[in-house]
């Protein structure tokens, strides 16, 4: 009888411990585009849980068209990736800096130069791992 009670106690405790989850993210991943403007024609970024999102309407990125998007990452490792394509219809060179920040610390960047009347694209990647 004692062994049955002990087994039952162990089962109940293990169920309680496994049902308690930490809602705090393991990392905050921020995708940021410096130089953000309407010459950008497409933004693609990896999301939590696998896959990616492609944005062609700039108001769907960031907070209503802002220059950054932040994800709460609860499963590591996470392969962060930001891709941008731009069409420059102006007569001046344009430059965009793609950045990945983890917990507000810069981790990776890539600069895209778009010539006048031209188009260009680029990407930046970074694997976020547990400390």
PAMAR-226382 format. One record per residue: residue in three letters; x, y, z of N, C-alpha, C in turn. Coordinates in steps of 0.02 Angstrom, whole numbers, m for minus. Layout:
N
<vexti code="ALA" n_u="X" n_v="Y" n_w="Z" ca_u="X" ca_v="Y" ca_w="Z" c_u="X" c_v="Y" c_w="Z"/>
...
END
This chain:
131
<vexti code="UNK" n_u="41" n_v="m59" n_w="0" ca_u="0" ca_v="0" ca_w="0" c_u="43" c_v="63" c_w="0"/>
<vexti code="UNK" n_u="98" n_v="61" n_w="39" ca_u="142" ca_v="118" ca_w="42" c_u="174" c_v="131" c_w="m26"/>
<vexti code="UNK" n_u="193" n_v="79" n_w="m60" ca_u="225" ca_v="88" ca_w="m126" c_u="175" c_v="117" c_w="m176"/>
<vexti code="UNK" n_u="112" n_v="99" n_w="m170" ca_u="60" ca_v="126" ca_w="m214" c_u="50" c_v="201" c_w="m200"/>
<vexti code="UNK" n_u="50" n_v="220" n_w="m136" ca_u="43" ca_v="290" ca_w="m119" c_u="104" c_v="330" c_w="m143"/>
<vexti code="UNK" n_u="163" n_v="301" n_w="m134" ca_u="224" ca_v="335" ca_w="m157" c_u="224" c_v="343" c_w="m232"/>
<vexti code="UNK" n_u="203" n_v="291" n_w="m268" ca_u="198" ca_v="295" ca_w="m341" c_u="148" c_v="348" c_w="m363"/>
<vexti code="UNK" n_u="91" n_v="349" n_w="m329" ca_u="39" ca_v="398" ca_w="m345" c_u="64" c_v="469" c_w="m331"/>
<vexti code="UNK" n_u="100" n_v="478" n_w="m277" ca_u="128" ca_v="544" ca_w="m260" c_u="179" c_v="565" c_w="m313"/>
<vexti code="UNK" n_u="222" n_v="520" n_w="m335" ca_u="271" ca_v="536" ca_w="m387" c_u="236" c_v="555" c_w="m452"/>
<vexti code="UNK" n_u="184" n_v="518" n_w="m471" ca_u="146" ca_v="533" ca_w="m532" c_u="113" c_v="602" c_w="m529"/>
<vexti code="UNK" n_u="82" n_v="616" n_w="m472" ca_u="49" ca_v="681" ca_w="m464" c_u="99" c_v="738" c_w="m467"/>
<vexti code="UNK" n_u="155" n_v="731" n_w="m432" ca_u="207" ca_v="783" ca_w="m433" c_u="236" c_v="792" c_w="m503"/>
<vexti code="UNK" n_u="248" n_v="738" n_w="m539" ca_u="276" ca_v="745" ca_w="m606" c_u="226" c_v="779" c_w="m653"/>
<vexti code="UNK" n_u="161" n_v="763" n_w="m645" ca_u="110" ca_v="796" ca_w="m686" c_u="106" c_v="871" c_w="m670"/>
<vexti code="UNK" n_u="111" n_v="888" n_w="m607" ca_u="109" ca_v="958" ca_w="m588" c_u="169" c_v="996" c_w="m615"/>
<vexti code="UNK" n_u="227" n_v="966" n_w="m610" ca_u="288" ca_v="999" ca_w="m635" c_u="287" c_v="1006" c_w="m710"/>
<vexti code="UNK" n_u="262" n_v="957" n_w="m745" ca_u="261" ca_v="961" ca_w="m818" c_u="207" c_v="1009" c_w="m843"/>
<vexti code="UNK" n_u="155" n_v="1020" n_w="m804" ca_u="102" ca_v="1065" ca_w="m826" c_u="120" c_v="1138" c_w="m813"/>
<vexti code="UNK" n_u="168" n_v="1150" n_w="m769" ca_u="191" ca_v="1218" ca_w="m756" c_u="238" c_v="1240" c_w="m812"/>
<vexti code="UNK" n_u="220" n_v="1291" n_w="m848" ca_u="262" ca_v="1315" ca_w="m902" c_u="284" c_v="1386" c_w="m888"/>
<vexti code="UNK" n_u="340" n_v="1403" n_w="m917" ca_u="366" ca_v="1470" ca_w="m911" c_u="344" c_v="1509" c_w="m973"/>
<vexti code="UNK" n_u="303" n_v="1559" n_w="m964" ca_u="277" ca_v="1598" ca_w="m1020" c_u="328" c_v="1649" c_w="m1045"/>
<vexti code="UNK" n_u="382" n_v="1659" n_w="m1008" ca_u="434" ca_v="1705" ca_w="m1030" c_u="471" c_v="1675" c_w="m1090"/>
<vexti code="UNK" n_u="482" n_v="1715" n_w="m1141" ca_u="519" ca_v="1689" ca_w="m1199" c_u="592" c_v="1675" c_w="m1181"/>
<vexti code="UNK" n_u="622" n_v="1628" n_w="m1216" ca_u="693" ca_v="1614" ca_w="m1206" c_u="735" c_v="1669" c_w="m1237"/>
<vexti code="UNK" n_u="709" n_v="1700" n_w="m1290" ca_u="745" ca_v="1754" ca_w="m1324" c_u="694" c_v="1798" c_w="m1361"/>
<vexti code="UNK" n_u="713" n_v="1861" n_w="m1369" ca_u="674" ca_v="1907" ca_w="m1411" c_u="717" c_v="1922" c_w="m1472"/>
<vexti code="UNK" n_u="691" n_v="1901" n_w="m1530" ca_u="727" ca_v="1911" ca_w="m1593" c_u="695" c_v="1969" c_w="m1629"/>
<vexti code="UNK" n_u="737" n_v="2018" n_w="m1647" ca_u="712" ca_v="2077" ca_w="m1682" c_u="743" c_v="2080" c_w="m1751"/>
<vexti code="UNK" n_u="699" n_v="2084" n_w="m1802" ca_u="721" ca_v="2096" ca_w="m1871" c_u="713" c_v="2171" c_w="m1883"/>
<vexti code="UNK" n_u="766" n_v="2203" n_w="m1906" ca_u="763" ca_v="2276" ca_w="m1917" c_u="792" c_v="2293" c_w="m1985"/>
<vexti code="UNK" n_u="762" n_v="2344" n_w="m2017" ca_u="785" ca_v="2368" ca_w="m2082" c_u="800" c_v="2442" c_w="m2076"/>
<vexti code="UNK" n_u="864" n_v="2461" n_w="m2077" ca_u="882" ca_v="2532" ca_w="m2076" c_u="877" c_v="2558" c_w="m2147"/>
<vexti code="UNK" n_u="850" n_v="2618" n_w="m2155" ca_u="839" ca_v="2647" ca_w="m2221" c_u="770" c_v="2628" c_w="m2249"/>
<vexti code="UNK" n_u="729" n_v="2598" n_w="m2207" ca_u="662" ca_v="2574" ca_w="m2226" c_u="623" c_v="2628" c_w="m2264"/>
<vexti code="UNK" n_u="600" n_v="2612" n_w="m2324" ca_u="557" ca_v="2658" ca_w="m2362" c_u="516" c_v="2620" c_w="m2413"/>
<vexti code="UNK" n_u="477" n_v="2655" n_w="m2453" ca_u="431" ca_v="2622" ca_w="m2499" c_u="464" c_v="2593" c_w="m2562"/>
<vexti code="UNK" n_u="529" n_v="2596" n_w="m2568" ca_u="564" ca_v="2562" ca_w="m2623" c_u="571" c_v="2487" c_w="m2608"/>
<vexti code="UNK" n_u="560" n_v="2467" n_w="m2546" ca_u="562" ca_v="2397" ca_w="m2529" c_u="500" c_v="2363" c_w="m2557"/>
<vexti code="UNK" n_u="511" n_v="2310" n_w="m2596" ca_u="455" ca_v="2276" ca_w="m2629" c_u="435" c_v="2211" c_w="m2595"/>
<vexti code="UNK" n_u="481" n_v="2181" n_w="m2556" ca_u="465" ca_v="2118" ca_w="m2522" c_u="509" c_v="2109" c_w="m2461"/>
<vexti code="UNK" n_u="478" n_v="2084" n_w="m2408" ca_u="514" ca_v="2066" ca_w="m2346" c_u="493" c_v="1995" c_w="m2329"/>
<vexti code="UNK" n_u="542" n_v="1953" n_w="m2314" ca_u="528" ca_v="1884" ca_w="m2294" c_u="568" c_v="1870" c_w="m2231"/>
<vexti code="UNK" n_u="536" n_v="1841" n_w="m2181" ca_u="571" ca_v="1826" ca_w="m2118" c_u="546" c_v="1760" c_w="m2089"/>
<vexti code="UNK" n_u="592" n_v="1725" n_w="m2055" ca_u="575" ca_v="1662" ca_w="m2022" c_u="534" c_v="1676" c_w="m1960"/>
<vexti code="UNK" n_u="488" n_v="1630" n_w="m1945" ca_u="446" ca_v="1636" ca_w="m1887" c_u="457" c_v="1577" c_w="m1840"/>
<vexti code="UNK" n_u="433" n_v="1585" n_w="m1779" ca_u="437" ca_v="1533" ca_w="m1728" c_u="393" c_v="1474" c_w="m1749"/>
<vexti code="UNK" n_u="418" n_v="1414" n_w="m1741" ca_u="380" ca_v="1355" ca_w="m1759" c_u="395" c_v="1330" c_w="m1829"/>
<vexti code="UNK" n_u="442" n_v="1363" n_w="m1863" ca_u="460" ca_v="1342" ca_w="m1931" c_u="423" c_v="1382" c_w="m1983"/>
<vexti code="UNK" n_u="452" n_v="1385" n_w="m2042" ca_u="421" ca_v="1422" ca_w="m2096" c_u="440" c_v="1495" c_w="m2096"/>
<vexti code="UNK" n_u="408" n_v="1532" n_w="m2140" ca_u="423" ca_v="1603" ca_w="m2146" c_u="361" c_v="1641" c_w="m2168"/>
<vexti code="UNK" n_u="364" n_v="1706" n_w="m2164" ca_u="311" ca_v="1750" ca_w="m2187" c_u="341" c_v="1796" c_w="m2239"/>
<vexti code="UNK" n_u="305" n_v="1804" n_w="m2295" ca_u="325" ca_v="1850" ca_w="m2347" c_u="277" c_v="1909" c_w="m2348"/>
<vexti code="UNK" n_u="305" n_v="1969" n_w="m2346" ca_u="266" ca_v="2030" ca_w="m2343" c_u="279" c_v="2071" c_w="m2407"/>
<vexti code="UNK" n_u="226" n_v="2088" n_w="m2443" ca_u="234" ca_v="2132" ca_w="m2501" c_u="199" c_v="2199" c_w="m2488"/>
<vexti code="UNK" n_u="156" n_v="2202" n_w="m2438" ca_u="124" ca_v="2264" ca_w="m2416" c_u="162" c_v="2286" c_w="m2354"/>
<vexti code="UNK" n_u="201" n_v="2340" n_w="m2359" ca_u="245" ca_v="2361" ca_w="m2305" c_u="209" c_v="2375" c_w="m2239"/>
<vexti code="UNK" n_u="145" n_v="2391" n_w="m2242" ca_u="108" ca_v="2403" ca_w="m2180" c_u="97" c_v="2339" c_w="m2140"/>
<vexti code="UNK" n_u="113" n_v="2281" n_w="m2170" ca_u="107" ca_v="2218" ca_w="m2134" c_u="171" c_v="2199" c_w="m2096"/>
<vexti code="UNK" n_u="223" n_v="2240" n_w="m2102" ca_u="286" ca_v="2227" ca_w="m2066" c_u="291" c_v="2275" c_w="m2008"/>
<vexti code="UNK" n_u="316" n_v="2253" n_w="m1953" ca_u="324" ca_v="2297" ca_w="m1895" c_u="257" c_v="2317" c_w="m1868"/>
<vexti code="UNK" n_u="255" n_v="2373" n_w="m1837" ca_u="193" ca_v="2400" ca_w="m1809" c_u="161" c_v="2447" c_w="m1859"/>
<vexti code="UNK" n_u="123" n_v="2420" n_w="m1905" ca_u="89" ca_v="2461" ca_w="m1955" c_u="138" c_v="2495" c_w="m2003"/>
<vexti code="UNK" n_u="186" n_v="2458" n_w="m2027" ca_u="233" ca_v="2486" ca_w="m2075" c_u="298" c_v="2511" c_w="m2044"/>
<vexti code="UNK" n_u="312" n_v="2490" n_w="m1983" ca_u="374" ca_v="2510" ca_w="m1951" c_u="434" c_v="2474" c_w="m1981"/>
<vexti code="UNK" n_u="493" n_v="2492" n_w="m1957" ca_u="554" ca_v="2464" ca_w="m1986" c_u="579" c_v="2401" c_w="m1951"/>
<vexti code="UNK" n_u="539" n_v="2374" n_w="m1903" ca_u="563" ca_v="2314" ca_w="m1868" c_u="504" c_v="2270" c_w="m1846"/>
<vexti code="UNK" n_u="520" n_v="2207" n_w="m1835" ca_u="472" ca_v="2157" ca_w="m1811" c_u="507" c_v="2117" c_w="m1757"/>
<vexti code="UNK" n_u="475" n_v="2108" n_w="m1699" ca_u="504" ca_v="2070" ca_w="m1644" c_u="464" c_v="2007" c_w="m1632"/>
<vexti code="UNK" n_u="500" n_v="1952" n_w="m1623" ca_u="470" ca_v="1887" ca_w="m1609" c_u="491" c_v="1862" c_w="m1540"/>
<vexti code="UNK" n_u="445" n_v="1833" n_w="m1503" ca_u="462" ca_v="1799" ca_w="m1440" c_u="476" c_v="1727" c_w="m1457"/>
<vexti code="UNK" n_u="538" n_v="1706" n_w="m1445" ca_u="559" ca_v="1638" ca_w="m1463" c_u="559" c_v="1595" c_w="m1401"/>
<vexti code="UNK" n_u="520" n_v="1540" n_w="m1402" ca_u="514" ca_v="1496" ca_w="m1345" c_u="546" c_v="1428" c_w="m1356"/>
<vexti code="UNK" n_u="577" n_v="1418" n_w="m1414" ca_u="609" ca_v="1354" ca_w="m1429" c_u="675" c_v="1368" c_w="m1464"/>
<vexti code="UNK" n_u="730" n_v="1345" n_w="m1433" ca_u="796" ca_v="1356" ca_w="m1461" c_u="827" c_v="1289" c_w="m1480"/>
<vexti code="UNK" n_u="869" n_v="1286" n_w="m1530" ca_u="893" ca_v="1341" ca_w="m1571" c_u="840" c_v="1366" c_w="m1620"/>
<vexti code="UNK" n_u="846" n_v="1429" n_w="m1640" ca_u="801" ca_v="1460" ca_w="m1688" c_u="842" c_v="1492" c_w="m1744"/>
<vexti code="UNK" n_u="827" n_v="1475" n_w="m1805" ca_u="862" ca_v="1502" ca_w="m1863" c_u="828" c_v="1566" c_w="m1886"/>
<vexti code="UNK" n_u="854" n_v="1623" n_w="m1865" ca_u="827" ca_v="1688" ca_w="m1884" c_u="852" c_v="1705" c_w="m1954"/>
<vexti code="UNK" n_u="807" n_v="1729" n_w="m1997" ca_u="826" ca_v="1747" ca_w="m2065" c_u="781" c_v="1804" c_w="m2089"/>
<vexti code="UNK" n_u="812" n_v="1855" n_w="m2117" ca_u="776" ca_v="1913" ca_w="m2144" c_u="801" c_v="1924" c_w="m2215"/>
<vexti code="UNK" n_u="754" n_v="1925" n_w="m2263" ca_u="769" ca_v="1938" ca_w="m2334" c_u="731" c_v="2000" c_w="m2356"/>
<vexti code="UNK" n_u="763" n_v="2042" n_w="m2396" ca_u="731" ca_v="2103" ca_w="m2421" c_u="748" c_v="2111" c_w="m2495"/>
<vexti code="UNK" n_u="698" n_v="2132" n_w="m2534" ca_u="707" ca_v="2150" ca_w="m2604" c_u="683" c_v="2222" c_w="m2613"/>
<vexti code="UNK" n_u="718" n_v="2260" n_w="m2655" ca_u="700" ca_v="2330" ca_w="m2665" c_u="708" c_v="2349" c_w="m2738"/>
<vexti code="UNK" n_u="665" n_v="2395" n_w="m2761" ca_u="667" ca_v="2424" ca_w="m2828" c_u="676" c_v="2499" c_w="m2819"/>
<vexti code="UNK" n_u="730" n_v="2526" n_w="m2844" ca_u="746" ca_v="2596" ca_w="m2835" c_u="726" c_v="2635" c_w="m2898"/>
<vexti code="UNK" n_u="671" n_v="2672" n_w="m2894" ca_u="648" ca_v="2711" ca_w="m2952" c_u="675" c_v="2782" c_w="m2950"/>
<vexti code="UNK" n_u="719" n_v="2798" n_w="m2903" ca_u="746" ca_v="2866" ca_w="m2897" c_u="812" c_v="2871" c_w="m2935"/>
<vexti code="UNK" n_u="840" n_v="2931" n_w="m2936" ca_u="904" ca_v="2942" ca_w="m2970" c_u="963" c_v="2940" c_w="m2922"/>
<vexti code="UNK" n_u="950" n_v="2922" n_w="m2860" ca_u="1004" ca_v="2918" ca_w="m2809" c_u="1011" c_v="2846" c_w="m2784"/>
<vexti code="UNK" n_u="1072" n_v="2828" n_w="m2765" ca_u="1084" ca_v="2762" ca_w="m2736" c_u="1047" c_v="2756" c_w="m2669"/>
<vexti code="UNK" n_u="1021" n_v="2696" n_w="m2655" ca_u="988" ca_v="2682" ca_w="m2591" c_u="1025" c_v="2626" c_w="m2556"/>
<vexti code="UNK" n_u="1025" n_v="2630" n_w="m2491" ca_u="1059" ca_v="2579" ca_w="m2451" c_u="1013" c_v="2557" c_w="m2394"/>
<vexti code="UNK" n_u="1011" n_v="2492" n_w="m2383" ca_u="971" ca_v="2463" ca_w="m2329" c_u="1017" c_v="2418" c_w="m2288"/>
<vexti code="UNK" n_u="1012" n_v="2424" n_w="m2222" ca_u="1051" ca_v="2380" ca_w="m2178" c_u="1002" c_v="2333" c_w="m2144"/>
<vexti code="UNK" n_u="1009" n_v="2268" n_w="m2157" ca_u="968" ca_v="2217" ca_w="m2126" c_u="1002" c_v="2195" c_w="m2062"/>
<vexti code="UNK" n_u="964" n_v="2194" n_w="m2007" ca_u="994" ca_v="2177" ca_w="m1942" c_u="953" c_v="2124" c_w="m1906"/>
<vexti code="UNK" n_u="988" n_v="2081" n_w="m1870" ca_u="956" ca_v="2035" ca_w="m1823" c_u="984" c_v="2050" c_w="m1755"/>
<vexti code="UNK" n_u="939" n_v="2065" n_w="m1708" ca_u="958" ca_v="2078" ca_w="m1639" c_u="927" c_v="2024" c_w="m1595"/>
<vexti code="UNK" n_u="963" n_v="2002" n_w="m1544" ca_u="937" ca_v="1954" ca_w="m1496" c_u="941" c_v="1986" c_w="m1428"/>
<vexti code="UNK" n_u="884" n_v="1992" n_w="m1395" ca_u="880" ca_v="2025" ca_w="m1330" c_u="913" c_v="2094" c_w="m1333"/>
<vexti code="UNK" n_u="898" n_v="2131" n_w="m1387" ca_u="923" ca_v="2199" ca_w="m1400" c_u="998" c_v="2203" c_w="m1412"/>
<vexti code="UNK" n_u="1031" n_v="2147" n_w="m1424" ca_u="1102" ca_v="2146" ca_w="m1439" c_u="1111" c_v="2130" c_w="m1514"/>
<vexti code="UNK" n_u="1146" n_v="2173" n_w="m1552" ca_u="1157" ca_v="2159" ca_w="m1623" c_u="1197" c_v="2094" c_w="m1632"/>
<vexti code="UNK" n_u="1172" n_v="2050" n_w="m1676" ca_u="1205" ca_v="1986" ca_w="m1687" c_u="1228" c_v="1976" c_w="m1759"/>
<vexti code="UNK" n_u="1192" n_v="2004" n_w="m1808" ca_u="1211" ca_v="1996" ca_w="m1878" c_u="1182" c_v="2053" c_w="m1918"/>
<vexti code="UNK" n_u="1218" n_v="2072" n_w="m1972" ca_u="1192" ca_v="2125" ca_w="m2016" c_u="1218" c_v="2114" c_w="m2087"/>
<vexti code="UNK" n_u="1182" n_v="2144" n_w="m2134" ca_u="1201" ca_v="2140" ca_w="m2205" c_u="1176" c_v="2204" c_w="m2238"/>
<vexti code="UNK" n_u="1219" n_v="2233" n_w="m2281" ca_u="1201" ca_v="2295" ca_w="m2315" c_u="1184" c_v="2281" c_w="m2388"/>
<vexti code="UNK" n_u="1128" n_v="2309" n_w="m2410" ca_u="1106" ca_v="2304" ca_w="m2480" c_u="1114" c_v="2372" c_w="m2512"/>
<vexti code="UNK" n_u="1150" n_v="2376" n_w="m2567" ca_u="1156" ca_v="2437" ca_w="m2607" c_u="1112" c_v="2429" c_w="m2668"/>
<vexti code="UNK" n_u="1067" n_v="2478" n_w="m2679" ca_u="1023" ca_v="2475" ca_w="m2737" c_u="1038" c_v="2536" c_w="m2781"/>
<vexti code="UNK" n_u="1063" n_v="2523" n_w="m2842" ca_u="1082" ca_v="2578" ca_w="m2886" c_u="1022" c_v="2617" c_w="m2912"/>
<vexti code="UNK" n_u="1032" n_v="2678" n_w="m2934" ca_u="977" ca_v="2717" ca_w="m2963" c_u="944" c_v="2679" c_w="m3021"/>
<vexti code="UNK" n_u="878" n_v="2677" n_w="m3019" ca_u="841" ca_v="2642" ca_w="m3072" c_u="851" c_v="2567" c_w="m3073"/>
<vexti code="UNK" n_u="878" n_v="2539" n_w="m3020" ca_u="893" ca_v="2467" ca_w="m3019" c_u="857" c_v="2431" c_w="m2962"/>
<vexti code="UNK" n_u="871" n_v="2367" n_w="m2957" ca_u="843" ca_v="2327" ca_w="m2903" c_u="898" c_v="2283" c_w="m2873"/>
<vexti code="UNK" n_u="886" n_v="2262" n_w="m2813" ca_u="934" ca_v="2220" ca_w="m2778" c_u="899" c_v="2185" c_w="m2720"/>
<vexti code="UNK" n_u="931" n_v="2133" n_w="m2694" ca_u="904" ca_v="2098" ca_w="m2636" c_u="961" c_v="2071" c_w="m2595"/>
<vexti code="UNK" n_u="945" n_v="2051" n_w="m2534" ca_u="996" ca_v="2023" ca_w="m2489" c_u="963" c_v="1991" c_w="m2429"/>
<vexti code="UNK" n_u="1003" n_v="1956" n_w="m2391" ca_u="978" ca_v="1923" ca_w="m2331" c_u="1030" c_v="1921" c_w="m2276"/>
<vexti code="UNK" n_u="1006" n_v="1914" n_w="m2216" ca_u="1048" ca_v="1905" ca_w="m2157" c_u="1020" c_v="1847" c_w="m2117"/>
<vexti code="UNK" n_u="1065" n_v="1806" n_w="m2090" ca_u="1043" ca_v="1748" ca_w="m2050" c_u="1083" c_v="1745" c_w="m1985"/>
<vexti code="UNK" n_u="1053" n_v="1714" n_w="m1935" ca_u="1087" ca_v="1703" ca_w="m1872" c_u="1051" c_v="1648" c_w="m1834"/>
<vexti code="UNK" n_u="1088" n_v="1601" n_w="m1806" ca_u="1059" ca_v="1548" ca_w="m1767" c_u="1061" c_v="1567" c_w="m1693"/>
<vexti code="UNK" n_u="1002" n_v="1573" n_w="m1663" ca_u="996" ca_v="1590" ca_w="m1592" c_u="999" c_v="1525" c_w="m1553"/>
<vexti code="UNK" n_u="1047" n_v="1520" n_w="m1507" ca_u="1055" ca_v="1460" ca_w="m1468" c_u="1049" c_v="1476" c_w="m1394"/>
<vexti code="UNK" n_u="1036" n_v="1425" n_w="m1354" ca_u="1031" ca_v="1433" ca_w="m1282" c_u="1099" c_v="1451" c_w="m1254"/>
<vexti code="UNK" n_u="1098" n_v="1493" n_w="m1203" ca_u="1161" ca_v="1513" ca_w="m1170" c_u="1188" c_v="1459" c_w="m1127"/>
END
